[in-house]
Amino acid sequence: ISEAWIKAAQKSPVYKLVKEWGVALPLHPEYRTLPMVWYVPPLSPILQRVTSDVYLPDAHEMRVPVQYLANLFTAGNTEI
């Protein structure tokens, strides 16, 4: 891979999602390949809360459980 390709990849939004912010995971990490598609973990649907005055819940309350996602994509490894 040429240096120009690496620099272009580092300037892409995907690079920030994966390497800097850590919010995207590569698909099929068990193959140790460099896929061209990345998966961004979803948020759960917003549930109505009748006892709260908050319109939108905090992001950590909306996250799909990490262990569930790890079982789907990383053979249960939550450290990735």
Stockholm file with secondary structure:
# STOCKHOLM 1.0

chainA/1-80         ISEAWIKAAQKSPVYKLVKEWGVALPLHPEYRTLPMVWYVPPLSPILQRVTSDVYLPDAHEMRVPVQYLANLFTAGNTEI
#=GR chainA/1-80 SS CCHHHHHHHHTSHHHIIIIISCCCEESCGGGTCCCSCEECCCBCCCCCCTTCCCSSCCHHHHBCCHHHHHHHHSTTCTTC
#=GC SS_cons        CCHHHHHHHHTSHHHIIIIISCCCEESCGGGTCCCSCEECCCBCCCCCCTTCCCSSCCHHHHBCCHHHHHHHHSTTCTTC
//
